[in-house]
Amino acid sequence: MKLYVLHGINLDQLGQRQPEIYGAQTLSDQLPIWEAWLEKSWPGNSIEALQFNDEDVLVRFMQEVDGHGVGFVLNPGAWTHQSLPIRDAVAGLTAPVMEVHLSHTYAREAFRRVSLLAPYTQGSLSGLGWLGYRFAMEALILRASH
Ligand code: DQA
C-alpha cells in the first residue's frame, strides 16, 4: 500500500506552534521513524508525507494520487472544522482515509469537536500525538489485507 500522510494548514509550524499542545516534533522528524517502522513491521508498504497551506493544492493532490493500493492519513488542521471543499474532496475519493489529530480535539474548544470530513473517513484518532498516525497507518494496512 502507498500511504500518504497529509497535513493541512498551519501544520508546517509544528515545533514552534503551541508546543504545549502539539509538542516539539515535526512531520519531517517523524518520517524516518515511520519508514524504519514500516520496513520492519509492514514491509512492502511505502509512505510519503506532505504538508499543504493551500486548500486547492491539497484537494488536487489527493485527487491525482487517489486509486487502488492507496491509503490516506489526513490531518487537515483547522480545515477539519470548517472546510466544505475538503469534505467534498474526501467524500469523492475511492481510497480509504483515516483522520488524525495530534491534540485531543474533543477535550478542547467546542468548535474543535466538529469534523466536517469525519462521515467520509474510515475512522478518526485524536489526542494520541504522533502515535495516532502509526495506528492509523496500521489500520489502513490491516483493512486492505482483509
Ligand atoms: C489539529 C487540531 C485542530 O483543531 C487545529 O486547528 C490544528 C491541529 C491537531 O492535530 O490537533 O491545526 O488538527
Backbone and ligand atoms as CSV (ligand in chain L), in Angstrom:
chain,resi,resn,atom,element,x,y,z
A,1,MET,N,N,0.839,-1.191,0.000
A,1,MET,CA,C,0.000,0.000,0.000
A,1,MET,C,C,0.880,1.250,0.000
A,2,LYS,N,N,0.436,2.219,-0.768
A,2,LYS,CA,C,1.134,3.502,-0.757
A,2,LYS,C,C,0.388,4.410,0.221
A,3,LEU,N,N,1.058,4.781,1.305
A,3,LEU,CA,C,0.432,5.592,2.353
A,3,LEU,C,C,0.826,7.054,2.174
A,4,TYR,N,N,-0.169,7.907,2.167
A,4,TYR,CA,C,0.086,9.349,2.110
A,4,TYR,C,C,-0.315,9.955,3.442
A,5,VAL,N,N,0.654,10.508,4.152
A,5,VAL,CA,C,0.363,11.229,5.395
A,5,VAL,C,C,0.328,12.705,5.032
A,6,LEU,N,N,-0.851,13.296,5.105
A,6,LEU,CA,C,-1.037,14.653,4.599
A,6,LEU,C,C,-1.442,15.606,5.724
A,7,HIS,N,N,-0.744,16.710,5.785
A,7,HIS,CA,C,-1.024,17.741,6.784
A,7,HIS,C,C,-1.596,18.975,6.119
A,8,GLY,N,N,-2.545,19.588,6.779
A,8,GLY,CA,C,-3.152,20.808,6.271
A,8,GLY,C,C,-2.571,22.050,6.913
A,9,ILE,N,N,-3.364,23.071,6.850
A,9,ILE,CA,C,-2.967,24.445,7.172
A,9,ILE,C,C,-2.343,24.598,8.570
A,10,ASN,N,N,-1.273,25.364,8.622
A,10,ASN,CA,C,-0.531,25.712,9.849
A,10,ASN,C,C,0.299,24.576,10.452
A,11,LEU,N,N,0.170,23.402,9.886
A,11,LEU,CA,C,0.925,22.294,10.482
A,11,LEU,C,C,2.388,22.288,10.034
A,12,ASP,N,N,2.742,23.222,9.168
A,12,ASP,CA,C,4.165,23.449,8.873
A,12,ASP,C,C,4.832,24.170,10.052
A,13,GLN,N,N,4.021,24.678,10.980
A,13,GLN,CA,C,4.547,25.416,12.141
A,13,GLN,C,C,4.800,24.512,13.348
A,14,LEU,N,N,4.578,23.224,13.183
A,14,LEU,CA,C,4.805,22.314,14.316
A,14,LEU,C,C,6.243,22.442,14.794
A,15,GLY,N,N,6.417,22.325,16.105
A,15,GLY,CA,C,7.749,22.517,16.670
A,15,GLY,C,C,7.844,23.883,17.330
A,16,GLN,N,N,7.198,24.887,16.665
A,16,GLN,CA,C,7.208,26.246,17.232
A,16,GLN,C,C,5.823,26.652,17.699
A,17,ARG,N,N,4.812,26.081,17.058
A,17,ARG,CA,C,3.441,26.483,17.304
A,17,ARG,C,C,2.876,25.764,18.530
A,18,GLN,N,N,2.512,26.532,19.545
A,18,GLN,CA,C,1.901,25.984,20.768
A,18,GLN,C,C,2.472,24.603,21.140
A,19,PRO,N,N,3.779,24.540,21.443
A,19,PRO,CA,C,4.380,23.223,21.725
A,19,PRO,C,C,3.753,22.522,22.926
A,20,GLU,N,N,3.120,23.316,23.811
A,20,GLU,CA,C,2.474,22.691,24.977
A,20,GLU,C,C,1.265,21.850,24.531
A,21,ILE,N,N,0.748,22.143,23.344
A,21,ILE,CA,C,-0.380,21.363,22.807
A,21,ILE,C,C,0.099,20.356,21.761
A,22,TYR,N,N,0.952,20.812,20.860
A,22,TYR,CA,C,1.301,19.979,19.700
A,22,TYR,C,C,2.680,19.325,19.796
A,23,GLY,N,N,3.439,19.648,20.854
A,23,GLY,CA,C,4.743,19.024,21.034
A,23,GLY,C,C,5.838,19.727,20.242
A,24,ALA,N,N,7.017,19.135,20.282
A,24,ALA,CA,C,8.200,19.780,19.698
A,24,ALA,C,C,8.604,19.166,18.367
A,25,GLN,N,N,7.945,18.088,17.981
A,25,GLN,CA,C,8.353,17.353,16.785
A,25,GLN,C,C,7.629,17.838,15.529
A,26,THR,N,N,8.250,17.578,14.384
A,26,THR,CA,C,7.655,17.960,13.103
A,26,THR,C,C,7.381,16.712,12.259
A,27,LEU,N,N,6.672,16.929,11.165
A,27,LEU,CA,C,6.374,15.822,10.250
A,27,LEU,C,C,7.674,15.238,9.694
A,28,SER,N,N,8.630,16.107,9.367
A,28,SER,CA,C,9.887,15.560,8.820
A,28,SER,C,C,10.717,14.827,9.866
A,29,ASP,N,N,10.514,15.136,11.162
A,29,ASP,CA,C,11.168,14.331,12.209
A,29,ASP,C,C,10.594,12.918,12.228
A,30,GLN,N,N,9.300,12.834,11.961
A,30,GLN,CA,C,8.620,11.534,12.088
A,30,GLN,C,C,8.888,10.600,10.922
A,31,LEU,N,N,9.064,11.180,9.730
A,31,LEU,CA,C,9.128,10.364,8.520
A,31,LEU,C,C,10.152,9.222,8.595
A,32,PRO,N,N,11.439,9.503,8.975
A,32,PRO,CA,C,12.392,8.385,9.028
A,32,PRO,C,C,12.020,7.328,10.075
A,33,ILE,N,N,11.380,7.784,11.156
A,33,ILE,CA,C,10.946,6.838,12.201
A,33,ILE,C,C,9.869,5.913,11.625
A,34,TRP,N,N,8.916,6.521,10.922
A,34,TRP,CA,C,7.839,5.724,10.313
A,34,TRP,C,C,8.372,4.799,9.230
A,35,GLU,N,N,9.334,5.304,8.439
A,35,GLU,CA,C,9.879,4.471,7.359
A,35,GLU,C,C,10.566,3.235,7.927
A,36,ALA,N,N,11.343,3.441,9.010
A,36,ALA,CA,C,12.051,2.309,9.631
A,36,ALA,C,C,11.035,1.318,10.207
A,37,TRP,N,N,9.989,1.859,10.830
A,37,TRP,CA,C,8.946,1.005,11.420
A,37,TRP,C,C,8.208,0.216,10.336
A,38,LEU,N,N,7.880,0.898,9.246
A,38,LEU,CA,C,7.161,0.229,8.143
A,38,LEU,C,C,7.992,-0.909,7.560
A,39,GLU,N,N,9.276,-0.607,7.322
A,39,GLU,CA,C,10.141,-1.602,6.707
A,39,GLU,C,C,10.252,-2.850,7.583
A,40,LYS,N,N,10.285,-2.628,8.886
A,40,LYS,CA,C,10.437,-3.741,9.831
A,40,LYS,C,C,9.117,-4.492,10.035
A,41,SER,N,N,8.047,-3.723,10.267
A,41,SER,CA,C,6.783,-4.360,10.660
A,41,SER,C,C,5.850,-4.638,9.494
A,42,TRP,N,N,5.890,-3.798,8.488
A,42,TRP,CA,C,4.958,-3.946,7.361
A,42,TRP,C,C,5.689,-3.760,6.033
A,43,PRO,N,N,6.668,-4.671,5.745
A,43,PRO,CA,C,7.425,-4.496,4.509
A,43,PRO,C,C,6.519,-4.556,3.290
A,44,GLY,N,N,6.913,-3.859,2.250
A,44,GLY,CA,C,6.092,-3.849,1.033
A,44,GLY,C,C,5.185,-2.633,0.965
A,45,ASN,N,N,5.123,-1.875,2.049
A,45,ASN,CA,C,4.321,-0.643,2.065
A,45,ASN,C,C,5.270,0.557,2.045
A,46,SER,N,N,4.817,1.644,1.473
A,46,SER,CA,C,5.675,2.833,1.457
A,46,SER,C,C,4.884,4.050,1.902
A,47,ILE,N,N,5.605,5.107,2.199
A,47,ILE,CA,C,4.975,6.272,2.806
A,47,ILE,C,C,5.540,7.565,2.214
A,48,GLU,N,N,4.631,8.496,1.996
A,48,GLU,CA,C,5.050,9.844,1.582
A,48,GLU,C,C,4.325,10.816,2.515
A,49,ALA,N,N,5.043,11.830,3.003
A,49,ALA,CA,C,4.451,12.784,3.956
A,49,ALA,C,C,4.599,14.203,3.422
A,50,LEU,N,N,3.480,14.921,3.369
A,50,LEU,CA,C,3.477,16.268,2.788
A,50,LEU,C,C,2.573,17.190,3.586
A,51,GLN,N,N,2.903,18.483,3.516
A,51,GLN,CA,C,2.077,19.492,4.194
A,51,GLN,C,C,1.608,20.522,3.171
A,52,PHE,N,N,0.385,21.023,3.371
A,52,PHE,CA,C,-0.221,21.979,2.434
A,52,PHE,C,C,-0.830,23.154,3.194
A,53,ASN,N,N,-0.535,24.371,2.701
A,53,ASN,CA,C,-1.237,25.542,3.234
A,53,ASN,C,C,-2.290,26.057,2.259
A,54,ASP,N,N,-2.319,25.486,1.052
A,54,ASP,CA,C,-3.332,25.869,0.064
A,54,ASP,C,C,-4.335,24.729,-0.077
A,55,GLU,N,N,-5.559,25.040,0.239
A,55,GLU,CA,C,-6.603,24.032,0.222
A,55,GLU,C,C,-6.749,23.393,-1.160
A,56,ASP,N,N,-6.733,24.240,-2.207
A,56,ASP,CA,C,-6.952,23.685,-3.555
A,56,ASP,C,C,-5.803,22.780,-3.972
A,57,VAL,N,N,-4.593,23.063,-3.484
A,57,VAL,CA,C,-3.451,22.217,-3.846
A,57,VAL,C,C,-3.590,20.850,-3.156
A,58,LEU,N,N,-4.019,20.869,-1.906
A,58,LEU,CA,C,-4.256,19.602,-1.191
A,58,LEU,C,C,-5.346,18.787,-1.886
A,59,VAL,N,N,-6.441,19.436,-2.232
A,59,VAL,CA,C,-7.558,18.739,-2.883
A,59,VAL,C,C,-7.085,18.105,-4.201
A,60,ARG,N,N,-6.391,18.891,-4.994
A,60,ARG,CA,C,-5.930,18.377,-6.290
A,60,ARG,C,C,-4.941,17.223,-6.098
A,61,PHE,N,N,-4.072,17.354,-5.105
A,61,PHE,CA,C,-3.088,16.289,-4.861
A,61,PHE,C,C,-3.803,14.974,-4.517
A,62,MET,N,N,-4.767,15.031,-3.612
A,62,MET,CA,C,-5.462,13.801,-3.203
A,62,MET,C,C,-6.175,13.176,-4.404
A,63,GLN,N,N,-6.777,14.018,-5.233
A,63,GLN,CA,C,-7.495,13.500,-6.401
A,63,GLN,C,C,-6.537,12.861,-7.397
A,64,GLU,N,N,-5.349,13.442,-7.542
A,64,GLU,CA,C,-4.380,12.911,-8.505
A,64,GLU,C,C,-3.820,11.557,-8.080
A,65,VAL,N,N,-3.528,11.396,-6.789
A,65,VAL,CA,C,-2.885,10.141,-6.354
A,65,VAL,C,C,-3.903,9.086,-5.926
A,66,ASP,N,N,-5.163,9.461,-5.838
A,66,ASP,CA,C,-6.218,8.538,-5.392
A,66,ASP,C,C,-6.250,7.293,-6.288
A,67,GLY,N,N,-6.630,6.172,-5.694
A,67,GLY,CA,C,-6.785,4.981,-6.515
A,67,GLY,C,C,-6.510,3.724,-5.726
A,68,HIS,N,N,-6.505,2.611,-6.405
A,68,HIS,CA,C,-6.289,1.309,-5.794
A,68,HIS,C,C,-4.888,1.245,-5.168
A,69,GLY,N,N,-4.801,0.661,-3.988
A,69,GLY,CA,C,-3.500,0.493,-3.344
A,69,GLY,C,C,-3.016,1.716,-2.590
A,70,VAL,N,N,-3.900,2.709,-2.482
A,70,VAL,CA,C,-3.536,3.952,-1.786
A,70,VAL,C,C,-4.311,4.051,-0.472
A,71,GLY,N,N,-3.696,4.658,0.547
A,71,GLY,CA,C,-4.397,4.969,1.794
A,71,GLY,C,C,-3.951,6.335,2.280
A,72,PHE,N,N,-4.905,7.114,2.770
A,72,PHE,CA,C,-4.589,8.464,3.244
A,72,PHE,C,C,-4.696,8.540,4.765
A,73,VAL,N,N,-3.694,9.172,5.373
A,73,VAL,CA,C,-3.784,9.568,6.786
A,73,VAL,C,C,-3.787,11.091,6.739
A,74,LEU,N,N,-4.905,11.660,7.104
A,74,LEU,CA,C,-5.104,13.092,6.870
A,74,LEU,C,C,-5.341,13.844,8.180
A,75,ASN,N,N,-4.475,14.841,8.417
A,75,ASN,CA,C,-4.719,15.802,9.489
A,75,ASN,C,C,-4.900,17.158,8.814
A,76,PRO,N,N,-6.143,17.586,8.615
A,76,PRO,CA,C,-6.363,18.837,7.875
A,76,PRO,C,C,-6.163,20.093,8.710
A,77,GLY,N,N,-5.776,19.963,9.992
A,77,GLY,CA,C,-5.661,21.150,10.840
A,77,GLY,C,C,-7.028,21.800,10.970
A,78,ALA,N,N,-7.064,23.125,10.978
A,78,ALA,CA,C,-8.327,23.846,11.183
A,78,ALA,C,C,-9.332,23.626,10.044
A,79,TRP,N,N,-8.885,23.175,8.893
A,79,TRP,CA,C,-9.835,22.886,7.799
A,79,TRP,C,C,-10.831,21.799,8.207
A,80,THR,N,N,-10.396,20.958,9.158
A,80,THR,CA,C,-11.271,19.906,9.677
A,80,THR,C,C,-12.649,20.456,10.041
A,81,HIS,N,N,-12.615,21.629,10.685
A,81,HIS,CA,C,-13.821,22.142,11.337
A,81,HIS,C,C,-14.657,23.048,10.452
A,82,GLN,N,N,-14.073,23.499,9.315
A,82,GLN,CA,C,-14.850,24.468,8.536
A,82,GLN,C,C,-14.757,24.336,7.027
A,83,SER,N,N,-14.044,23.304,6.527
A,83,SER,CA,C,-13.859,23.274,5.076
A,83,SER,C,C,-14.802,22.315,4.351
A,84,LEU,N,N,-15.770,22.884,3.650
A,84,LEU,CA,C,-16.622,22.057,2.786
A,84,LEU,C,C,-15.845,21.519,1.594
A,85,PRO,N,N,-14.908,22.295,1.004
A,85,PRO,CA,C,-14.121,21.721,-0.088
A,85,PRO,C,C,-13.330,20.472,0.317
A,86,ILE,N,N,-12.751,20.472,1.511
A,86,ILE,CA,C,-12.009,19.267,1.947
A,86,ILE,C,C,-13.002,18.124,2.173
A,87,ARG,N,N,-14.112,18.427,2.772
A,87,ARG,CA,C,-15.136,17.401,2.998
A,87,ARG,C,C,-15.575,16.783,1.678
A,88,ASP,N,N,-15.895,17.630,0.698
A,88,ASP,CA,C,-16.365,17.126,-0.594
A,88,ASP,C,C,-15.285,16.323,-1.308
A,89,ALA,N,N,-14.043,16.781,-1.178
A,89,ALA,CA,C,-12.945,16.050,-1.823
A,89,ALA,C,C,-12.797,14.669,-1.194
A,90,VAL,N,N,-12.822,14.602,0.132
A,90,VAL,CA,C,-12.680,13.318,0.821
A,90,VAL,C,C,-13.843,12.395,0.458
A,91,ALA,N,N,-15.041,12.973,0.371
A,91,ALA,CA,C,-16.224,12.171,0.009
A,91,ALA,C,C,-16.072,11.563,-1.380
A,92,GLY,N,N,-15.333,12.215,-2.254
A,92,GLY,CA,C,-15.204,11.743,-3.629
A,92,GLY,C,C,-14.037,10.808,-3.877
A,93,LEU,N,N,-13.214,10.569,-2.858
A,93,LEU,CA,C,-12.048,9.688,-3.051
A,93,LEU,C,C,-12.469,8.232,-3.031
A,94,THR,N,N,-11.744,7.394,-3.756
A,94,THR,CA,C,-12.032,5.957,-3.684
A,94,THR,C,C,-11.160,5.298,-2.615
A,95,ALA,N,N,-9.969,5.841,-2.377
A,95,ALA,CA,C,-9.063,5.257,-1.374
A,95,ALA,C,C,-9.549,5.599,0.041
A,96,PRO,N,N,-9.261,4.709,1.010
A,96,PRO,CA,C,-9.677,4.978,2.390
A,96,PRO,C,C,-8.896,6.129,3.031
A,97,VAL,N,N,-9.590,6.859,3.888
A,97,VAL,CA,C,-8.979,7.996,4.592
A,97,VAL,C,C,-9.149,7.787,6.097
A,98,MET,N,N,-8.050,7.933,6.833
A,98,MET,CA,C,-8.114,7.966,8.299
A,98,MET,C,C,-7.820,9.399,8.723
A,99,GLU,N,N,-8.655,9.932,9.598
A,99,GLU,CA,C,-8.459,11.305,10.099
A,99,GLU,C,C,-7.659,11.239,11.399
A,100,VAL,N,N,-6.647,12.066,11.504
A,100,VAL,CA,C,-5.812,12.056,12.710
A,100,VAL,C,C,-5.581,13.478,13.209
A,101,HIS,N,N,-5.596,13.645,14.516
A,101,HIS,CA,C,-5.239,14.923,15.145
A,101,HIS,C,C,-4.248,14.655,16.271
A,102,LEU,N,N,-3.246,15.515,16.332
A,102,LEU,CA,C,-2.252,15.368,17.396
A,102,LEU,C,C,-2.879,15.600,18.763
A,103,SER,N,N,-3.651,16.680,18.852
A,103,SER,CA,C,-4.254,17.035,20.142
A,103,SER,C,C,-5.596,16.317,20.302
A,104,HIS,N,N,-6.088,16.341,21.523
A,104,HIS,CA,C,-7.379,15.694,21.830
A,104,HIS,C,C,-8.478,16.726,21.528
A,105,THR,N,N,-8.938,16.715,20.285
A,105,THR,CA,C,-9.836,17.784,19.843
A,105,THR,C,C,-11.156,17.811,20.634
A,106,TYR,N,N,-11.542,16.667,21.202
A,106,TYR,CA,C,-12.802,16.628,21.971
A,106,TYR,C,C,-12.644,17.220,23.364
A,107,ALA,N,N,-11.390,17.419,23.775
A,107,ALA,CA,C,-11.145,17.953,25.123
A,107,ALA,C,C,-10.784,19.430,25.066
A,108,ARG,N,N,-10.980,20.055,23.875
A,108,ARG,CA,C,-10.596,21.460,23.725
A,108,ARG,C,C,-11.849,22.315,23.479
A,109,GLU,N,N,-11.714,23.380,22.687
A,109,GLU,CA,C,-12.866,24.260,22.443
A,109,GLU,C,C,-13.975,23.494,21.711
A,110,ALA,N,N,-15.202,23.947,21.905
A,110,ALA,CA,C,-16.357,23.242,21.314
A,110,ALA,C,C,-16.249,23.138,19.797
A,111,PHE,N,N,-15.732,24.183,19.136
A,111,PHE,CA,C,-15.706,24.124,17.669
A,111,PHE,C,C,-14.799,23.025,17.154
A,112,ARG,N,N,-13.836,22.572,17.984
A,112,ARG,CA,C,-12.937,21.509,17.535
A,112,ARG,C,C,-13.582,20.128,17.631
A,113,ARG,N,N,-14.763,20.059,18.210
A,113,ARG,CA,C,-15.432,18.753,18.333
A,113,ARG,C,C,-16.139,18.368,17.043
A,114,VAL,N,N,-16.248,19.332,16.141
A,114,VAL,CA,C,-16.936,19.061,14.874
A,114,VAL,C,C,-15.907,18.822,13.777
A,115,SER,N,N,-16.062,17.683,13.100
A,115,SER,CA,C,-15.242,17.419,11.912
A,115,SER,C,C,-16.182,17.262,10.724
A,116,LEU,N,N,-16.003,18.116,9.731
A,116,LEU,CA,C,-16.886,18.041,8.567
A,116,LEU,C,C,-16.578,16.837,7.689
A,117,LEU,N,N,-15.336,16.353,7.753
A,117,LEU,CA,C,-14.978,15.232,6.880
A,117,LEU,C,C,-15.191,13.859,7.503
A,118,ALA,N,N,-15.353,13.819,8.823
A,118,ALA,CA,C,-15.438,12.533,9.529
A,118,ALA,C,C,-16.417,11.531,8.901
A,119,PRO,N,N,-17.603,11.978,8.411
A,119,PRO,CA,C,-18.528,10.993,7.849
A,119,PRO,C,C,-17.978,10.235,6.649
A,120,TYR,N,N,-16.928,10.767,6.026
A,120,TYR,CA,C,-16.380,10.139,4.821
A,120,TYR,C,C,-15.043,9.460,5.083
A,121,THR,N,N,-14.680,9.338,6.345
A,121,THR,CA,C,-13.421,8.663,6.691
A,121,THR,C,C,-13.719,7.275,7.252
A,122,GLN,N,N,-12.672,6.457,7.323
A,122,GLN,CA,C,-12.801,5.116,7.910
A,122,GLN,C,C,-12.829,5.209,9.427
A,123,GLY,N,N,-12.221,6.265,9.949
A,123,GLY,CA,C,-12.162,6.419,11.396
A,123,GLY,C,C,-11.360,7.649,11.729
A,124,SER,N,N,-11.359,8.003,13.011
A,124,SER,CA,C,-10.540,9.146,13.387
A,124,SER,C,C,-9.886,8.907,14.746
A,125,LEU,N,N,-8.714,9.482,14.882
A,125,LEU,CA,C,-7.932,9.343,16.108
A,125,LEU,C,C,-7.490,10.726,16.529
A,126,SER,N,N,-7.716,11.081,17.788
A,126,SER,CA,C,-7.222,12.371,18.245
A,126,SER,C,C,-6.684,12.229,19.660
A,127,GLY,N,N,-5.661,13.018,19.951
A,127,GLY,CA,C,-5.134,13.046,21.311
A,127,GLY,C,C,-4.012,12.069,21.574
A,128,LEU,N,N,-3.632,11.291,20.569
A,128,LEU,CA,C,-2.566,10.309,20.777
A,128,LEU,C,C,-1.228,10.796,20.239
A,129,GLY,N,N,-1.178,12.054,19.863
A,129,GLY,CA,C,0.067,12.599,19.316
A,129,GLY,C,C,0.472,11.845,18.063
A,130,TRP,N,N,1.786,11.701,17.886
A,130,TRP,CA,C,2.295,11.056,16.663
A,130,TRP,C,C,1.971,9.567,16.618
A,131,LEU,N,N,1.706,8.977,17.764
A,131,LEU,CA,C,1.349,7.559,17.800
A,131,LEU,C,C,0.070,7.300,17.013
A,132,GLY,N,N,-0.827,8.284,17.032
A,132,GLY,CA,C,-2.087,8.149,16.304
A,132,GLY,C,C,-1.875,7.883,14.818
A,133,TYR,N,N,-0.832,8.486,14.270
A,133,TYR,CA,C,-0.560,8.301,12.832
A,133,TYR,C,C,-0.165,6.861,12.560
A,134,ARG,N,N,0.618,6.310,13.474
A,134,ARG,CA,C,1.067,4.939,13.296
A,134,ARG,C,C,-0.118,3.967,13.380
A,135,PHE,N,N,-0.989,4.205,14.346
A,135,PHE,CA,C,-2.182,3.358,14.455
A,135,PHE,C,C,-3.047,3.490,13.212
A,136,ALA,N,N,-3.141,4.713,12.706
A,136,ALA,CA,C,-3.968,4.949,11.512
A,136,ALA,C,C,-3.380,4.207,10.304
A,137,MET,N,N,-2.060,4.274,10.150
A,137,MET,CA,C,-1.425,3.564,9.028
A,137,MET,C,C,-1.624,2.062,9.168
A,138,GLU,N,N,-1.481,1.584,10.388
A,138,GLU,CA,C,-1.639,0.153,10.638
A,138,GLU,C,C,-3.073,-0.293,10.323
A,139,ALA,N,N,-4.018,0.526,10.692
A,139,ALA,CA,C,-5.434,0.200,10.410
A,139,ALA,C,C,-5.665,0.136,8.904
A,140,LEU,N,N,-5.093,1.063,8.161
A,140,LEU,CA,C,-5.267,1.053,6.698
A,140,LEU,C,C,-4.654,-0.210,6.091
A,141,ILE,N,N,-3.455,-0.569,6.559
A,141,ILE,CA,C,-2.768,-1.757,6.017
A,141,ILE,C,C,-3.551,-3.021,6.352
A,142,LEU,N,N,-3.975,-3.142,7.609
A,142,LEU,CA,C,-4.700,-4.345,8.031
A,142,LEU,C,C,-6.028,-4.480,7.302
A,143,ARG,N,N,-6.728,-3.374,7.139
A,143,ARG,CA,C,-8.019,-3.422,6.445
A,143,ARG,C,C,-7.840,-3.776,4.984
A,144,ALA,N,N,-6.773,-3.286,4.373
A,144,ALA,CA,C,-6.549,-3.560,2.946
A,144,ALA,C,C,-6.213,-5.020,2.721
A,145,SER,N,N,-5.677,-5.694,3.755
A,145,SER,CA,C,-5.273,-7.083,3.563
A,145,SER,C,C,-6.351,-8.068,4.008
A,146,HIS,N,N,-7.538,-7.588,4.343
A,146,HIS,CA,C,-8.624,-8.500,4.767
A,146,HIS,C,C,-9.836,-8.401,3.855
L,1,DQA,C1,C,-5.186,19.738,14.922
L,1,DQA,C2,C,-6.421,20.187,15.713
L,1,DQA,C3,C,-7.120,21.340,15.019
L,1,DQA,O1,O,-8.237,21.750,15.767
L,1,DQA,C4,C,-6.185,22.511,14.866
L,1,DQA,O2,O,-6.810,23.538,14.149
L,1,DQA,C5,C,-4.895,22.139,14.247
L,1,DQA,C6,C,-4.247,20.902,14.670
L,1,DQA,C7,C,-4.390,18.673,15.689
L,1,DQA,O3,O,-3.605,17.970,15.041
L,1,DQA,O4,O,-4.531,18.534,16.902
L,1,DQA,O5,O,-4.333,22.885,13.444
L,1,DQA,O6,O,-5.609,19.188,13.700
